[in-house]
């Protein structure tokens, strides 16, 4: 997961995940100030796949990468 966050940041990509370990790592990076490009997180028991797709489309259209740096957003919006 650390490698994925680093790789996403290198390519300027926000990561979508439903993995609680991934969320823990992102939160740890927020606390320590370690750079990451951003995480969109949805609990596995949370929104449907359709809701996730719709919300991710809104995120892609309505925001820019700079809005996501070191930020975690939870779905549904």
WOURQUI-V292951 format. One line per field, one symbol per residue. psi: psi as a letter, one per 40 degrees, with the letter a starting at -180 (. if undefined). burial: + if it has 24 or more other C-alpha atoms within 12 Angstrom, else -. A space follows every 10 residues. Layout:
psi->???
burial->???
This chain:
psi->dddddddddd efhihhiehd dddddddddd deehhieihh hhidebiidd dddddddddd deiiddeehf ihhiii.
burial->----++-++- --++++++-- -++-+++-+- ----++++++ ++-------- -+--++--+- -------+++ ++++++-
